[in-house]
Amino acid sequence: MREIAADLAEWRRADKRIAVARVVDVDGSGPREPGAAMAVNEDGEVIGSVSGGCVEGAVVLEALDIIETGARRIVTFGYSDDEAFAVGLTCGGTIHLFIEPLDW
């Protein structure tokens, strides 16, 4: 979270609605450790990373939905090592994210 704090403060000053995704668990190999964070604002702008690019696009869609609904949820993204290689992901494994709206 520290690595995105300055940008979050800027979005707060601009009164943006935001959702934050945090890695809460990793099964197998994963690109980022628990605690890694990514934030998405209502305009679809992104700061931080939860997967080094592997699933960021899907996380943005989840975050935008959470901004609209106000819901909180755990989402899981995972591939077997063979599937990961086939789609260009070198990490394999499964990541579990907690995504929630940021309430100022």
C-alpha distances in whole Angstrom, upper triangle without the diagonal:
4,5,6,6,10,11,9,12,14,14,15,18,19,19,18,17,14,13,9,10,8,11,13,16,17,21,23,21,18,16,13,12,11,7,7,6,8,9,13,15,19,20,19,16,13,10,8,10,11,14,15,17,19,19,16,19,20,16,17,20,19,16,19,21,19,18,22,23,20,20,18,18,18,18,20,20,23,26,28,29,32,30,27,29,31,29,27,24,25,22,24,23,21,17,16,14,13,13,14,14,12,15,15
4,5,5,8,10,10,11,14,15,15,18,19,20,19,19,16,16,13,13,12,14,16,19,20,24,25,24,20,18,15,14,14,10,10,9,11,12,15,17,21,22,21,18,15,12,10,12,14,17,17,19,22,21,19,22,23,20,20,23,22,19,22,24,22,21,25,26,23,24,21,22,21,22,23,24,26,29,31,31,34,33,29,31,34,31,29,26,26,24,26,25,24,20,20,17,17,17,17,17,15,17,16
4,6,8,9,10,12,13,14,16,18,19,20,19,19,16,16,13,13,12,14,17,19,20,24,25,22,19,16,14,14,14,11,9,8,9,11,14,16,20,20,19,16,13,9,7,10,12,15,14,17,19,19,17,20,21,18,18,22,21,19,21,24,22,21,25,26,24,25,22,23,22,22,23,23,25,27,30,29,32,31,27,29,31,29,27,24,24,22,25,24,23,20,20,17,18,17,18,18,16,19,18
4,6,6,6,9,10,11,12,15,16,16,15,15,12,13,10,12,12,14,17,20,21,25,26,24,20,18,15,16,15,12,10,8,8,8,11,12,16,17,15,13,10,6,6,9,12,15,15,16,19,18,15,18,19,16,16,19,19,16,18,21,19,18,22,23,21,22,20,21,20,21,22,22,25,27,30,30,33,31,28,30,32,28,27,24,25,23,25,25,23,20,20,17,16,15,15,15,13,16,15
4,6,5,6,9,10,10,12,14,15,14,15,13,13,11,13,13,16,18,22,23,27,29,27,23,21,18,18,17,14,12,10,10,10,13,14,17,18,17,15,13,10,10,13,15,18,18,20,23,22,19,21,22,19,18,22,21,18,19,22,20,19,22,24,21,22,20,22,22,23,24,25,28,30,33,33,36,34,31,33,35,32,31,28,29,27,29,28,26,23,22,19,18,16,16,15,12,14,13
4,5,5,6,9,10,11,13,14,14,16,14,15,14,16,17,20,22,25,26,30,32,29,26,23,20,21,21,17,15,13,13,12,14,14,17,18,18,14,13,10,11,15,17,20,20,21,24,24,20,22,24,21,20,23,23,19,21,24,22,20,24,26,23,25,23,25,25,26,27,28,30,33,36,36,38,36,33,35,37,34,32,30,30,29,31,31,29,25,25,22,21,19,19,18,15,16,15
4,5,5,6,9,10,11,12,11,13,11,13,12,15,16,19,22,25,26,30,31,29,25,22,20,21,21,17,15,12,11,9,11,11,14,14,14,11,10,7,9,13,16,19,18,19,22,21,18,19,21,18,17,20,20,17,18,21,20,17,21,23,21,23,22,23,24,24,26,26,28,31,34,34,37,34,31,33,35,31,30,28,29,27,30,29,28,24,24,20,20,18,17,16,13,15,14
4,5,5,6,9,10,10,9,10,9,10,10,13,14,18,20,23,25,29,31,29,25,23,20,21,20,16,15,12,10,8,10,9,13,14,14,11,10,8,10,14,16,19,19,20,23,21,18,19,21,17,16,19,18,15,16,19,17,15,18,20,18,20,19,21,21,22,24,25,28,31,34,34,37,35,32,34,35,32,31,29,30,28,30,29,27,23,22,19,18,15,14,12,10,12,11
4,5,5,6,9,10,10,12,11,13,13,16,18,21,23,26,28,32,34,32,29,26,23,24,23,19,18,15,14,12,13,12,15,16,17,14,14,12,14,17,20,23,23,24,26,25,22,23,24,21,19,22,22,18,19,22,20,17,21,23,20,22,21,24,25,26,28,29,32,34,38,38,41,38,35,37,39,36,34,32,33,31,33,33,31,27,26,22,21,19,17,15,12,13,10
4,5,5,6,9,9,12,12,14,15,18,20,23,25,29,30,34,35,34,30,27,25,26,25,21,20,17,15,12,13,11,14,14,15,12,13,11,14,18,20,23,23,23,26,25,22,23,24,21,19,22,22,19,19,22,20,18,21,23,21,24,23,25,26,27,29,29,32,35,38,39,41,39,36,38,39,35,34,32,34,32,34,34,32,28,27,24,23,20,19,16,14,15,13
4,5,5,6,5,8,8,11,12,16,18,22,24,27,29,32,34,33,29,27,24,25,24,21,19,16,13,10,10,8,10,11,12,10,11,11,14,17,19,22,22,22,25,23,20,20,22,19,16,19,19,15,15,18,17,14,17,19,18,20,20,22,24,24,27,27,30,33,37,37,39,37,34,36,37,34,33,31,33,31,33,32,30,27,26,22,21,18,16,13,11,12,11
4,5,5,6,8,9,12,13,17,19,22,24,28,30,34,36,34,31,29,26,26,25,21,20,17,15,12,12,10,12,13,15,13,14,13,16,19,21,24,25,25,28,26,22,23,24,21,19,21,20,17,17,19,17,14,17,19,17,20,20,22,24,25,28,29,32,35,39,39,42,39,36,39,40,36,36,34,35,33,35,34,32,28,26,23,21,18,16,13,10,10,8
4,5,8,11,12,16,17,20,22,26,28,31,33,37,39,37,34,31,29,29,28,25,23,20,18,15,15,13,14,15,17,15,16,16,19,22,24,27,27,28,30,29,25,26,27,24,21,24,24,20,20,22,21,17,20,22,20,23,23,26,28,29,32,32,36,38,42,42,45,42,39,42,43,39,38,36,38,36,38,37,35,31,30,26,25,22,20,16,14,13,11
4,6,9,11,15,17,20,23,26,28,32,34,37,39,37,34,31,29,30,29,26,24,21,18,15,14,11,11,12,14,13,15,15,18,22,24,27,27,26,29,27,24,24,25,23,20,22,22,18,17,20,19,16,18,21,19,22,23,26,28,28,31,31,35,37,41,42,44,41,38,40,41,37,37,35,37,36,37,37,35,31,30,26,25,21,19,16,14,14,12
4,7,9,13,15,19,22,25,27,31,33,36,38,37,33,31,29,30,28,25,24,20,18,14,13,10,10,12,14,14,16,16,19,22,24,27,27,27,29,27,24,24,24,22,19,20,21,17,16,18,17,13,15,18,16,19,20,23,26,26,29,30,34,37,40,41,43,40,38,41,41,38,37,35,37,36,37,36,34,30,29,25,23,19,17,13,11,11,9
4,6,10,12,16,19,23,25,28,30,33,35,34,30,28,26,27,26,23,21,18,15,11,10,6,6,8,11,10,12,13,16,19,21,24,24,24,26,23,20,20,21,18,15,17,17,13,12,15,14,10,12,15,14,17,18,21,23,23,26,27,30,33,37,38,40,37,34,37,37,34,33,32,34,33,34,33,31,27,26,22,20,17,14,11,10,11,10
4,7,10,14,17,21,22,26,28,31,33,32,29,27,25,26,24,21,20,16,14,10,9,6,5,9,10,11,12,14,16,18,19,22,24,23,25,22,19,18,19,16,13,14,14,11,10,12,10,7,9,12,10,13,14,17,19,20,23,24,28,31,35,36,38,35,33,36,36,32,32,31,33,31,32,31,28,25,23,19,17,14,11,8,7,8,9
4,7,10,13,17,19,22,24,27,30,29,25,24,21,22,20,18,17,13,10,7,6,4,6,9,9,10,10,11,13,15,16,19,20,20,21,19,16,16,16,13,11,13,12,8,8,11,9,6,10,12,10,12,12,15,17,17,20,21,25,28,31,33,35,32,30,32,33,30,29,27,29,28,28,28,25,21,20,16,14,10,9,6,5,8,10
4,7,10,14,15,19,21,24,26,26,22,21,19,19,17,15,14,11,9,6,5,6,8,11,10,11,10,11,12,13,13,16,18,18,19,16,13,14,13,10,9,11,9,5,7,9,7,6,10,11,9,10,9,11,13,13,16,18,21,25,28,30,32,29,27,30,30,27,27,25,27,25,25,24,21,18,16,12,10,7,5,4,5,9,11
4,7,10,12,16,18,21,23,23,19,18,15,16,14,11,10,7,6,4,7,9,12,14,12,12,10,10,10,11,10,14,16,16,17,15,12,14,14,10,10,12,10,7,10,12,9,9,13,14,12,12,10,11,12,12,15,16,20,23,26,27,30,27,25,28,29,26,26,23,25,22,23,22,19,15,13,10,8,6,6,6,6,10,12
4,7,9,12,14,17,20,19,16,15,12,13,11,9,8,6,5,6,8,11,14,16,14,13,11,10,9,9,7,11,13,14,14,12,10,12,11,8,9,11,9,7,11,12,10,12,15,15,13,12,10,10,9,9,12,13,16,19,23,24,26,24,22,25,26,23,23,20,21,19,19,18,15,11,10,6,6,4,7,9,10,13,16
4,6,9,11,15,17,17,14,13,10,10,7,6,6,4,7,9,12,15,18,19,17,16,13,12,10,9,7,10,13,14,15,13,12,15,14,10,12,15,12,11,15,16,14,15,18,18,16,15,12,11,9,10,11,13,15,19,22,23,26,24,21,24,26,24,23,20,21,18,18,16,14,10,8,5,5,6,9,12,12,15,17
4,6,8,11,14,13,10,10,8,7,5,5,5,7,9,12,15,18,21,22,19,19,16,14,12,9,6,9,12,14,13,12,12,15,14,11,14,16,14,14,17,18,16,18,21,21,19,17,14,12,10,10,10,11,13,16,19,20,23,21,19,22,24,22,21,18,18,15,15,13,11,7,6,5,7,9,12,15,16,19,21
4,7,10,14,14,12,13,10,8,5,6,8,10,12,15,17,21,23,25,22,22,19,18,15,13,10,12,15,17,16,15,15,18,17,14,17,19,16,16,19,20,17,20,23,22,20,17,14,12,9,10,10,12,14,17,19,21,24,23,21,24,26,24,24,20,20,17,17,14,11,8,6,5,6,10,13,16,17,19,22
4,7,10,11,10,12,10,8,6,9,10,12,15,18,20,24,26,28,25,25,21,20,17,15,11,12,15,17,16,15,16,19,17,15,19,20,18,18,22,22,20,23,25,24,23,20,16,14,10,11,9,11,12,15,16,18,21,20,18,21,24,22,22,18,18,14,14,11,8,6,5,7,9,13,16,19,20,23,25
4,6,7,6,9,8,7,7,11,11,14,16,19,21,25,27,29,25,25,22,21,18,15,11,11,14,16,14,14,16,19,17,16,19,21,19,19,23,23,22,25,27,26,25,22,19,16,13,12,9,10,9,12,13,14,18,17,15,18,20,19,19,15,15,11,10,7,6,5,6,9,12,15,18,22,23,26,28
4,6,7,11,11,10,11,14,15,17,19,22,24,28,30,31,28,28,25,24,21,18,14,13,16,18,15,15,18,20,19,18,21,23,21,22,25,25,24,27,30,28,28,25,21,18,14,13,10,10,9,10,11,12,16,15,14,17,19,19,19,15,15,11,9,6,5,6,8,12,15,18,21,25,26,29,32
4,6,10,12,11,13,16,16,19,21,24,26,30,32,33,30,29,26,25,22,19,15,13,16,17,15,16,19,21,20,20,23,24,23,24,28,28,27,30,32,32,31,28,25,22,18,16,13,12,10,10,10,10,13,14,12,15,17,18,17,14,12,9,7,4,6,9,11,15,18,21,24,28,29,32,35
4,7,9,10,12,15,15,17,19,23,25,29,31,32,28,28,24,23,20,16,13,11,13,15,13,14,17,20,19,19,22,24,23,24,27,28,27,29,32,32,31,29,25,22,19,17,14,12,10,10,10,9,13,14,11,13,16,16,15,11,9,6,6,5,7,9,12,15,18,21,24,28,29,32,34
4,6,7,10,13,11,14,15,19,21,25,28,28,25,24,20,19,16,12,10,7,9,12,10,11,13,17,16,15,19,21,20,20,24,25,24,26,29,29,28,26,23,20,17,15,12,10,9,10,12,11,14,14,11,13,16,15,14,10,9,5,7,6,7,7,10,12,16,18,21,24,25,29,31
4,7,10,12,10,12,13,17,19,23,26,26,23,21,18,16,13,10,8,5,6,9,8,11,12,15,16,15,17,20,19,20,23,24,24,25,28,29,28,26,23,21,18,16,14,12,12,13,14,13,16,16,12,14,17,15,13,10,9,6,9,9,10,9,12,13,16,18,21,24,24,28,29
4,7,8,6,9,11,15,18,21,24,25,22,20,17,15,11,8,6,6,7,10,10,12,12,16,16,14,17,19,18,18,22,23,22,24,27,27,26,24,21,19,16,15,14,13,13,15,17,16,20,19,16,18,20,19,17,13,13,10,12,11,11,9,11,11,14,16,19,21,21,25,26
4,6,6,10,13,16,19,23,26,27,24,23,19,17,13,11,8,9,11,14,14,15,15,19,18,16,19,22,20,20,23,24,23,24,28,28,26,24,21,19,16,16,14,14,15,17,18,18,22,21,18,20,23,22,20,16,15,12,14,12,11,9,10,11,13,16,19,21,21,24,26
4,6,9,12,15,18,22,25,26,23,22,19,17,13,12,9,11,13,16,16,15,16,19,18,16,18,21,19,18,22,23,21,22,26,25,23,21,18,16,13,14,13,14,15,18,20,20,24,23,20,23,25,24,23,19,18,15,16,13,12,9,9,9,10,13,16,19,19,22,23
4,6,10,13,16,19,23,24,22,20,17,15,11,11,9,12,14,16,17,16,16,19,19,15,18,20,18,17,21,22,19,21,24,24,22,20,17,16,14,15,15,16,18,21,23,23,27,25,23,25,28,26,24,21,21,17,19,17,15,11,11,10,10,12,14,17,16,19,20
4,7,11,14,17,21,22,19,17,14,11,8,7,6,8,10,13,14,14,12,16,16,13,15,18,17,15,19,20,19,20,23,23,22,20,17,16,15,15,15,15,17,19,22,22,25,24,21,23,25,23,22,18,18,15,17,16,14,11,11,9,11,12,14,16,16,19,20
4,7,10,14,17,18,16,14,11,9,6,6,6,9,11,13,14,13,11,14,15,11,12,16,14,12,15,17,16,16,20,20,18,18,15,15,14,14,15,15,18,20,23,24,27,25,22,24,26,24,22,19,20,18,19,18,16,12,12,9,10,10,11,13,12,16,17
4,7,10,14,15,12,11,7,6,4,5,6,9,10,11,13,12,9,12,12,9,9,13,12,10,13,15,14,14,17,19,17,17,15,15,14,14,15,15,18,21,24,24,27,24,22,24,26,22,21,19,20,18,20,19,17,13,13,10,11,9,11,12,12,15,17
4,7,10,11,9,8,6,5,6,8,9,13,14,14,16,14,11,12,13,10,9,12,11,8,10,13,12,11,15,16,15,15,14,15,15,15,17,17,20,23,27,27,30,27,24,27,28,25,24,22,23,22,23,22,20,16,16,12,12,9,10,9,9,13,14
4,7,8,6,6,5,7,9,10,12,14,15,14,16,14,10,11,12,9,6,9,10,6,7,11,10,9,12,14,14,15,14,15,16,15,18,18,21,24,27,28,30,27,25,27,28,24,24,22,24,23,24,24,21,18,17,14,13,10,10,9,10,13,15
4,5,5,5,7,9,12,14,15,18,19,18,20,17,14,14,15,12,9,11,12,8,8,11,11,8,11,14,13,15,15,17,19,18,21,21,25,27,31,32,34,31,28,31,31,28,27,26,28,27,28,27,25,22,21,17,16,13,12,10,10,12,13
4,5,7,10,12,15,17,18,21,22,20,22,19,16,15,15,13,10,11,12,9,7,10,10,7,8,12,12,15,16,18,20,19,22,22,26,29,32,34,35,32,30,32,32,29,29,28,30,29,30,30,27,24,23,19,18,14,13,11,11,13,15
4,6,9,12,15,17,19,21,21,19,21,19,15,14,15,14,11,12,14,11,9,12,13,10,12,15,16,18,19,21,22,21,24,24,27,29,33,34,35,32,30,32,32,28,28,27,30,29,30,30,28,25,24,21,20,17,16,14,15,17,18
4,6,10,13,14,16,17,18,15,17,15,12,10,12,11,7,9,11,9,7,11,12,10,12,15,16,17,18,19,20,19,21,20,23,25,29,30,31,28,26,28,28,24,24,23,26,25,26,27,24,22,21,18,18,15,15,14,15,17,19
4,7,10,12,15,16,16,15,17,15,12,11,14,12,9,11,13,11,10,14,14,13,15,18,18,19,19,20,21,20,22,21,24,26,30,30,32,29,26,28,28,25,24,23,25,25,26,27,25,22,22,19,19,16,16,15,15,18,18
4,7,8,11,13,13,12,14,13,9,10,12,10,8,11,13,10,11,14,14,13,16,19,18,19,18,19,19,18,19,18,21,24,27,27,29,26,24,26,26,23,22,20,22,21,23,23,22,19,19,16,16,14,15,14,14,17,18
4,7,10,12,12,12,15,14,11,12,15,12,11,14,15,12,14,17,16,15,19,21,20,20,19,20,19,19,20,19,22,24,27,27,30,27,24,26,27,24,23,21,22,21,23,23,22,18,19,16,16,14,15,15,14,17,17
4,7,10,9,10,13,13,10,13,14,12,11,15,15,13,15,18,17,17,21,22,21,21,19,19,18,17,18,17,20,22,25,25,27,25,22,24,26,23,21,19,20,18,20,20,19,16,16,14,15,13,15,16,15,18,19
4,6,6,7,10,10,7,11,12,10,11,14,14,13,16,18,17,18,21,22,21,21,19,18,16,15,15,14,16,18,21,21,23,22,18,20,22,19,18,15,16,14,16,17,15,12,13,11,13,13,15,17,16,20,21
4,6,8,9,8,7,11,11,9,11,14,13,12,16,17,17,18,21,22,21,19,17,15,13,12,12,11,13,15,18,19,21,19,16,19,21,18,17,14,15,12,14,13,12,9,10,8,11,11,14,16,17,20,22
4,5,5,6,7,10,11,10,12,15,14,15,17,19,19,20,23,24,23,22,19,17,15,13,12,10,11,13,15,15,18,16,13,15,17,15,13,10,11,9,11,11,10,8,10,10,13,14,17,19,20,24,26
4,6,8,8,11,13,12,13,16,17,17,19,21,21,22,25,26,26,25,23,21,19,17,15,13,14,15,17,16,19,17,14,15,17,15,12,10,10,9,12,13,13,12,14,14,17,17,20,22,22,26,27
4,6,5,8,10,10,11,14,15,15,17,20,20,21,24,25,25,24,22,21,19,16,15,12,13,14,17,16,18,16,13,14,16,12,11,9,11,11,13,14,14,13,15,14,17,17,20,21,22,26,27
4,6,8,9,10,12,14,15,16,18,20,20,22,24,25,25,24,22,20,17,14,13,9,10,10,13,13,15,12,9,11,13,10,8,6,9,8,9,11,11,10,13,13,17,17,20,22,24,27,29
4,6,5,6,9,10,11,12,15,16,17,18,21,21,22,20,19,16,14,11,10,7,9,11,14,15,16,14,11,14,15,11,11,9,12,11,11,12,11,10,11,11,14,14,17,19,21,24,27
4,5,5,6,9,10,10,12,14,15,16,19,20,20,19,18,16,15,12,12,10,13,14,18,18,20,17,15,17,18,14,14,12,15,14,15,15,14,12,13,11,14,13,16,17,18,22,24
4,5,5,7,9,10,11,13,14,15,17,19,20,19,18,17,16,13,14,12,14,16,19,20,21,18,16,18,18,14,14,14,17,16,17,18,16,14,15,14,16,14,17,17,19,23,25
4,5,5,6,9,10,11,13,14,16,17,18,17,16,14,13,10,11,9,12,14,18,19,20,17,15,18,18,14,15,14,17,16,16,16,14,13,13,12,14,12,15,16,19,22,25
4,5,5,6,9,10,10,12,14,15,15,14,13,12,11,9,10,9,13,15,19,20,22,19,17,20,20,17,18,16,18,17,17,16,14,11,11,9,10,9,12,13,15,19,21
4,5,5,6,9,10,10,12,14,15,15,14,14,14,12,14,13,16,19,22,24,25,22,20,22,23,19,19,18,21,20,20,20,18,15,15,12,13,10,12,12,14,18,20
4,5,5,6,9,10,11,12,14,13,14,13,14,12,14,13,17,19,23,24,25,22,20,23,23,19,20,19,22,21,21,21,18,16,16,13,14,11,13,13,16,19,22
4,6,5,6,9,10,10,11,10,10,9,10,8,11,12,15,18,22,24,25,22,21,24,24,21,22,20,23,21,21,20,17,14,13,11,11,8,10,11,14,17,20
4,5,5,6,9,10,10,10,9,10,11,11,13,14,18,21,24,26,28,25,23,26,26,23,23,22,24,22,22,22,19,16,14,11,10,7,8,8,11,14,16
4,5,5,6,9,10,11,12,13,14,14,16,17,21,23,27,29,30,27,25,28,28,24,25,24,27,25,25,25,22,19,18,15,14,10,10,9,12,15,17
4,5,5,6,8,8,10,11,13,13,16,17,20,23,27,29,30,27,26,29,28,25,26,25,28,26,26,25,22,19,17,15,14,10,10,10,13,15,18
4,5,5,5,5,7,8,11,12,15,17,21,24,27,30,31,28,27,30,30,27,28,26,28,26,26,25,21,19,16,13,11,8,7,6,10,12,15
4,6,6,8,9,12,15,15,18,20,24,27,30,32,34,31,29,32,32,29,29,28,30,28,29,27,24,21,19,16,14,10,8,6,9,10,13
4,6,8,11,13,16,17,20,22,25,28,32,34,35,32,31,34,34,30,31,30,32,31,31,30,26,24,21,18,16,13,11,9,12,13,16
4,5,9,11,15,15,19,21,25,28,31,34,35,32,31,34,34,31,32,30,33,31,31,29,26,23,20,17,15,12,10,9,12,13,16
4,7,10,14,15,19,21,25,28,32,34,36,33,31,35,35,32,33,31,33,31,30,29,25,22,19,16,13,10,7,6,9,10,13
4,7,10,12,16,19,22,26,29,31,33,30,29,33,33,30,31,29,31,29,28,26,22,20,17,14,11,9,7,7,11,12,16
4,7,10,13,16,20,23,27,29,31,28,27,31,31,29,30,27,29,26,26,23,20,17,13,11,7,6,5,7,10,12,15
4,6,10,13,16,20,23,26,28,25,24,28,28,26,27,24,26,23,22,20,16,14,10,8,6,6,7,10,13,15,19
4,7,10,13,17,20,22,25,22,21,25,26,24,24,22,23,20,19,16,13,10,7,5,4,6,9,12,15,18,21
4,7,10,14,17,19,22,19,18,22,22,20,21,18,20,18,16,14,10,8,6,5,6,8,11,14,17,20,23
4,7,10,13,16,18,16,15,18,19,17,18,16,17,15,13,11,7,6,4,6,9,11,14,18,20,23,26
4,7,11,13,15,12,11,15,16,14,15,12,14,12,10,9,6,5,7,8,12,13,17,20,22,25,28
4,7,9,11,9,8,12,13,12,13,10,12,10,7,6,4,6,9,11,15,16,20,23,25,29,31
4,6,8,6,5,9,10,10,11,9,10,9,6,6,6,9,12,15,18,20,24,27,29,32,35
4,5,5,6,9,10,11,12,10,11,10,6,6,8,12,15,18,21,23,27,30,32,35,38
4,6,5,6,9,10,11,9,8,8,5,7,10,13,17,20,23,25,29,32,34,37,40
4,5,5,6,9,10,10,10,11,8,10,13,16,20,22,26,27,31,34,36,40,42
4,5,5,6,9,8,10,11,8,10,12,15,18,20,24,25,29,31,33,37,39
4,5,5,6,5,6,7,5,8,10,13,16,18,22,23,27,29,31,35,37
4,6,5,5,6,8,8,11,14,16,20,22,25,26,30,33,34,38,40
4,6,7,9,12,10,14,16,18,21,23,27,27,31,33,35,39,41
4,6,9,11,10,13,15,16,19,21,24,25,28,30,32,36,38
4,6,9,10,13,15,16,20,21,25,25,28,30,32,36,38
4,6,7,10,12,13,16,18,21,22,26,28,29,33,35
4,6,9,12,14,17,19,23,24,27,30,31,35,37
4,6,9,10,14,16,20,21,25,28,29,32,34
4,7,9,13,16,19,21,25,28,29,33,35
4,7,10,13,17,19,23,26,28,31,34
4,7,10,14,16,20,23,25,28,31
4,6,10,12,16,19,21,24,27
4,7,10,13,17,19,22,24
4,6,10,13,15,18,21
4,7,10,12,15,18
4,7,9,12,15
4,6,9,12
4,6,9
4,6
4
